[in-house]
Amino acid sequence: MVYLKELQRYNMKFLLDDDLISTTKAESKRYYKGDIILHEGDRSQCFFYLKHGELSVFNLTEKGKELLQHKVKEGHFFAEPAILLNEPVPGNIEVCSDKVEIIKIERERLIAYLKEHPEKLFEFTVSIAKKSIKKSHLLKQIVLFNPEDRILLQLRDFKSENGCDGEKIMINYTRKELSHMTGLRIETVIRTIKKMEKEGKLEIVNGKIFI
């Protein structure tokens, strides 16, 4: 219970401390906007942790359309379920901020460290579980929700991930990104957002969404 409360305070981030970095001989590397960290289908013998910046995880349809799964924020591992199971990565991972700093940890070293530190293993497990729940919600919204509900879910998730549930903030998603994340046509996203603005469910200021 204590661990869970601590995780909730940090918005479920897995925090890398000096002991973990030193013991696992983790390495830091910088990448820049447009760089692909991993391609869909890649296998990796390293875990990846985003220290600074932002990444997008996406798939390409047979027609070449990009479907954005989610964005990776600072303080989170990415592609860790596939790497843990030594399976192919299920999506392309691209740098979408100007630059990122990524911590790379050899797979076997991190697994050994987690086995010796139950509290960190618990944090790691909860971070994967939270990601799994989020993907389940995404599948549900695509199958069952109407356009407005799909968009609202993404906007609320953004606020929650940034620890701003109780205040109005700017949503740092473009209409195109919302289209990719919800599976809606961009024209539908634009039309639905305008309708939501008229109904007072959000505000548009200089083209930016506030909710």
C-alpha positions as CSV (number, residue, x, y, z in Angstrom):
1,M,0.0,0.0,0.0
2,V,2.9,2.4,0.8
3,Y,4.5,1.7,-2.6
4,L,1.2,2.3,-4.3
5,K,0.7,5.7,-2.6
6,E,4.2,6.7,-3.6
7,L,3.6,5.7,-7.2
8,Q,0.3,7.7,-7.3
9,R,2.2,10.8,-6.0
10,Y,4.7,10.5,-8.9
11,N,1.9,9.8,-11.5
12,M,3.1,6.2,-11.8
13,K,6.5,7.1,-13.1
14,F,9.3,4.7,-12.6
15,L,12.2,6.7,-11.1
16,L,15.7,5.8,-11.9
17,D,18.0,6.4,-8.9
18,D,21.8,6.6,-8.8
19,D,22.1,3.1,-7.4
20,L,20.2,1.5,-10.3
21,I,22.1,3.5,-12.9
22,S,25.4,2.7,-11.4
23,T,24.7,-1.0,-10.7
24,T,23.3,-1.7,-14.2
25,K,26.0,0.4,-15.9
26,A,23.3,2.3,-17.7
27,E,24.3,4.6,-20.6
28,S,22.9,7.9,-21.7
29,K,22.4,8.9,-25.3
30,R,20.8,11.8,-27.2
31,Y,18.6,11.7,-30.2
32,Y,17.0,14.4,-32.3
33,K,13.6,15.2,-33.8
34,G,12.6,12.7,-36.5
35,D,15.1,10.0,-35.3
36,I,13.6,6.5,-35.1
37,I,14.6,4.8,-31.8
38,L,13.0,1.5,-32.6
39,H,11.2,0.2,-35.7
40,E,8.1,-2.0,-35.5
41,G,9.3,-5.6,-35.5
42,D,12.8,-4.8,-34.0
43,R,14.1,-6.8,-31.1
44,S,16.3,-5.3,-28.4
45,Q,18.6,-6.5,-25.7
46,C,18.4,-3.2,-24.0
47,F,15.6,-1.4,-22.0
48,F,15.0,2.2,-22.9
49,Y,14.0,5.0,-20.4
50,L,13.1,8.5,-21.5
51,K,14.8,11.0,-19.2
52,H,14.1,14.2,-21.2
53,G,11.9,15.0,-24.2
54,E,9.0,13.3,-25.9
55,L,8.5,10.3,-28.2
56,S,5.6,9.1,-30.3
57,V,4.7,5.5,-30.8
58,F,2.8,4.7,-34.0
59,N,1.9,2.1,-36.6
60,L,1.5,2.3,-40.3
61,T,-1.6,0.9,-42.0
62,E,-1.4,-1.0,-45.3
63,K,-2.3,2.3,-47.0
64,G,0.5,4.1,-45.3
65,K,-1.7,6.0,-42.8
66,E,0.0,6.7,-39.5
67,L,-1.9,5.5,-36.4
68,L,-0.6,7.1,-33.2
69,Q,-0.8,4.7,-30.3
70,H,0.4,7.2,-27.6
71,K,3.2,9.6,-26.7
72,V,5.9,8.7,-24.2
73,K,6.6,11.4,-21.6
74,E,9.6,12.0,-19.5
75,G,10.2,9.5,-16.7
76,H,8.9,6.4,-18.4
77,F,10.2,3.3,-20.0
78,F,9.0,2.5,-23.5
79,A,8.6,-0.9,-25.4
80,E,9.4,-2.6,-22.1
81,P,6.8,-5.4,-22.4
82,A,8.3,-6.6,-25.7
83,I,11.8,-6.3,-24.5
84,L,11.1,-8.1,-21.2
85,L,9.6,-11.0,-23.2
86,N,12.2,-10.8,-25.9
87,E,9.5,-10.2,-28.5
88,P,9.3,-7.8,-31.5
89,V,8.5,-4.2,-30.7
90,P,4.8,-3.6,-31.7
91,G,5.2,-0.1,-33.0
92,N,7.6,2.5,-34.4
93,I,9.1,4.9,-31.8
94,E,10.1,8.4,-33.1
95,V,11.5,11.5,-31.5
96,C,8.8,14.2,-31.7
97,S,10.4,16.9,-29.5
98,D,13.5,18.8,-30.6
99,K,15.8,16.3,-28.8
100,V,15.6,13.6,-26.2
101,E,17.9,12.0,-23.7
102,I,17.4,8.3,-23.3
103,I,18.9,5.9,-20.7
104,K,19.8,2.5,-22.1
105,I,20.1,-0.5,-19.8
106,E,21.2,-4.0,-20.8
107,R,18.1,-6.3,-20.5
108,E,19.8,-8.9,-18.3
109,R,21.4,-6.4,-16.0
110,L,18.0,-4.6,-15.3
111,I,16.2,-7.9,-14.8
112,A,18.9,-9.0,-12.3
113,Y,18.7,-5.7,-10.5
114,L,14.9,-5.9,-10.2
115,K,15.1,-9.4,-8.8
116,E,17.4,-8.1,-6.0
117,H,15.2,-5.0,-5.3
118,P,11.5,-6.0,-4.7
119,E,10.4,-2.4,-4.2
120,K,11.7,-1.4,-7.6
121,L,10.3,-4.5,-9.2
122,F,6.9,-3.5,-7.8
123,E,7.2,0.0,-9.3
124,F,8.2,-1.5,-12.7
125,T,5.3,-4.0,-12.6
126,V,2.8,-1.2,-11.8
127,S,4.1,1.0,-14.6
128,I,3.6,-1.8,-17.1
129,A,0.1,-2.6,-15.7
130,K,-0.9,1.1,-16.0
131,K,0.2,1.1,-19.7
132,S,-1.9,-2.1,-20.3
133,I,-5.0,-0.5,-18.8
134,K,-4.5,2.6,-20.9
135,K,-4.3,0.5,-24.1
136,S,-7.5,-1.4,-23.1
137,H,-9.3,2.0,-22.7
138,L,-8.0,3.0,-26.1
139,L,-9.4,-0.1,-27.7
140,K,-12.7,0.4,-25.9
141,Q,-13.0,4.0,-27.1
142,I,-12.3,3.0,-30.8
143,V,-14.9,0.3,-30.7
144,L,-17.7,1.8,-28.6
145,F,-17.3,5.5,-28.2
146,N,-18.7,8.3,-30.4
147,P,-16.3,11.0,-31.7
148,E,-16.8,13.4,-28.8
149,D,-16.2,10.7,-26.2
150,R,-13.0,9.5,-28.0
151,I,-11.6,13.1,-28.1
152,L,-12.6,13.8,-24.5
153,L,-10.8,10.7,-23.3
154,Q,-7.6,11.7,-24.9
155,L,-7.8,15.3,-23.5
156,R,-8.5,14.0,-20.0
157,D,-5.7,11.5,-20.3
158,F,-3.3,14.3,-21.2
159,K,-4.4,16.3,-18.1
160,S,-4.0,13.3,-15.9
161,E,-0.6,12.4,-17.2
162,N,0.5,16.0,-16.5
163,G,-1.0,16.0,-13.0
164,C,-3.5,18.7,-13.9
165,D,-6.9,17.0,-13.3
166,G,-8.4,19.9,-11.3
167,E,-7.3,22.8,-13.4
168,K,-7.6,24.2,-17.0
169,I,-4.6,23.7,-19.1
170,M,-3.5,23.8,-22.8
171,I,-3.7,20.4,-24.5
172,N,-0.4,20.0,-26.4
173,Y,-2.0,17.9,-29.2
174,T,-2.6,18.9,-32.8
175,R,-5.8,18.1,-34.6
176,K,-3.8,15.6,-36.7
177,E,-2.4,13.9,-33.6
178,L,-5.9,13.6,-32.2
179,S,-7.0,12.1,-35.5
180,H,-4.3,9.5,-35.3
181,M,-4.9,8.7,-31.7
182,T,-8.7,8.3,-32.0
183,G,-8.9,6.7,-35.4
184,L,-11.1,9.5,-36.6
185,R,-10.8,11.5,-39.8
186,I,-9.2,14.9,-39.2
187,E,-12.3,16.6,-40.6
188,T,-14.3,14.8,-37.9
189,V,-11.9,15.9,-35.2
190,I,-12.1,19.5,-36.3
191,R,-15.9,19.5,-36.6
192,T,-16.3,17.8,-33.2
193,I,-13.9,20.2,-31.4
194,K,-15.8,23.2,-32.8
195,K,-19.1,21.7,-31.6
196,M,-17.6,21.1,-28.1
197,E,-16.4,24.7,-28.0
198,K,-19.9,26.0,-28.7
199,E,-21.3,23.7,-26.0
200,G,-18.7,25.1,-23.5
201,K,-16.9,21.8,-23.0
202,L,-13.6,23.3,-24.0
203,E,-12.0,26.6,-25.1
204,I,-10.1,27.5,-28.2
205,V,-7.5,30.2,-27.8
206,N,-5.3,31.1,-30.8
207,G,-6.0,27.6,-32.2
208,K,-5.0,25.8,-29.0
209,I,-7.3,23.6,-27.0
210,F,-7.9,24.4,-23.3
211,I,-9.9,22.2,-21.0
